[in-house]
Amino acid sequence: MTANSLQGKGARRQNEHLPLRERLRWLTRSLSLLALVSVVAGLLWGGDRLFQKLDVPIGVIGVKGEFTHVDQGDVQAMVEPLINGGILSLNLAKIRHQLELHPWIEQVAVSRQWPGGLVINVVEEVAIARWGGHGFLNSRGEMLEIGDNSDLMHLPLLQGQVHTERSLMKAYREVAQLLLPSGLKIVALKRDVRGAWWLSLENGLELVVGRGQVMEKMRRFLVVWELALKTQVGRIARVDVRYDNGVAVQWAEKISAVQLKEISVLIVAPGLPGQA
């Protein structure tokens, strides 16, 4: 008889004589595991049944918001094909994404309303400026399609090359913010093919800005405006701000040499940004 056979028989005898306590411990563990599996299976089954019971069909679609260019019926028509299943099965993110693809919808919030309702809050795009002869831009410089635009002709006019809408809108917003404390409002902003900028203000004033350093030139203009030009606005036709140390004024009417000298002293005496 070999040594391996003897070892095998010894192991079997050892297993046959395992203490009762060890066997009971093993049985307890097995039963506990079986009970845990049963509980998990029951929870899954019960959860699925509960989900099916709560996942009731959508009965009402409520659309809220202030509407001018978006029709509530169109919003509902866009949502209905996206409703597959009940209220819990809805993919709210997908519904929101699809609605925000609409050219006149800026933002959408979608929420469930128990027991079977869907609430959609819509924020419309707002036209900030006119673009060229026919277009309109929102605050991000994106084109908007508008049918009846007769009530939007008061908006400022932006003009530039194709595909420059975003950069012009950005410049318009920055310059408009800069001018706001002085009570000046832009009615037209243009950048030509050479990259030169032109502004028209609500008070009838035209500004020749030229190429580059737009914000720096506008800050320089505001210094001169507050010092001397504000009280002379009715006499001014155009202001050229392309110079480093001042501005050139084209007068709409003749003024006397004394008046011109007084205005020049007001402008030069305090000094301008960039003067030595």
Number of C-alpha atoms within 10 A of each C-alpha: 5 6 7 9 10 10 11 11 11 12 12 10 11 11 10 9 9 10 10 9 9 10 10 11 11 12 12 12 11 12 12 12 12 11 12 12 12 12 12 11 12 12 12 12 12 12 12 12 12 11 14 13 10 15 17 17 17 21 11 12 17 14 16 14 13 11 14 10 16 18 11 16 10 9 18 15 11 15 18 12 9 14 16 12 13 18 23 16 14 19 14 18 12 13 20 19 13 13 21 18 11 15 16 22 18 15 16 19 17 18 15 16 14 11 14 17 17 20 15 22 16 23 18 20 20 16 20 18 23 23 22 15 9 9 17 25 22 19 16 14 20 15 18 17 14 15 7 8 12 8 7 14 10 10 16 20 22 24 19 18 13 7 10 12 22 16 12 21 22 14 15 21 15 13 19 16 13 17 16 11 8 12 10 16 17 23 18 19 22 19 19 13 9 8 13 14 19 18 21 19 15 13 13 14 17 19 22 18 22 19 14 12 10 18 14 12 22 18 16 21 22 17 17 20 17 12 16 18 20 13 10 11 16 14 16 18 15 19 19 18 22 21 13 13 15 21 20 12 15 14 15 12 10 10 10 8 9 9 10 12 11 11 15 12 12 15 20 15 9 11 14 17 14 10 9 6
